[in-house]
Amino acid sequence: MRVAIIGDYDPQAATHIATGDAILHAAGQLGMSVTFDWVPTENILPQFETICNGYDAYWIAPGSPYKDFAGVLQIIRYAREHRVPAIGTCGGFQHMVIEYARHVLQLEDATHAEYDPYASRLVVTPLSCSLVGQTLQIHIRDQHSKAGRSLQTDQITERYYCNFGLNPDYQTLLHEHGFQVVGIDAAGEARILELEGHPFYVATLFVPQTSSTATHPHPLISGFLQSIKSQAES
């Protein structure tokens, strides 16, 4: 199994180091042979066919703004439309939201305040309070979702590294059109989104990889890898 980690790798970024480690933790627990490569965002469009044919799943990594915004949206769209297992964490969550808003909700001018803070349709906006470095509780409101089945609990505590999130004005619209809100914070704002009917298409505003260890892999990452195996066997 091969996973493409989509992002601009920074060897000094704790979230980037943790992403690869979390894959290895979960693979070890599951007894799976999994390899991964970091795919720089500026390589996506020039090498799009090779990337699509070369990997079984995608992890849209933290670390935005990405060098190639359009390339990231293109690979996210491919994963969504072709039922390729995908997970997005932190910046990945935010860009999965933008892609869905543009190509499913048909909000073609939907964008991210990190790239254009004065745009007319900001679907991803600055959080009212920065969550960088905070560890907060999240309620899982759909136990039958893939995230809920992976986590096996209705309350989790997770760490954040972000300053941006889903604009609450679009939360209900996303949910009602299939990108369902399955995890919320104490204020009811989306922290986990999941695409209805997809083998595994999950976006988390928090960064689950940072709490993964070799002895206790994060269950959401284990669920992600299990979905890759199931997809390959189907």
Order of alpha helices (4+ residues) and beta strands (2+ residues): beta-alpha-beta-alpha-beta-alpha-beta-alpha-beta-beta-beta-alpha-beta-beta-alpha-beta-beta-beta-alpha
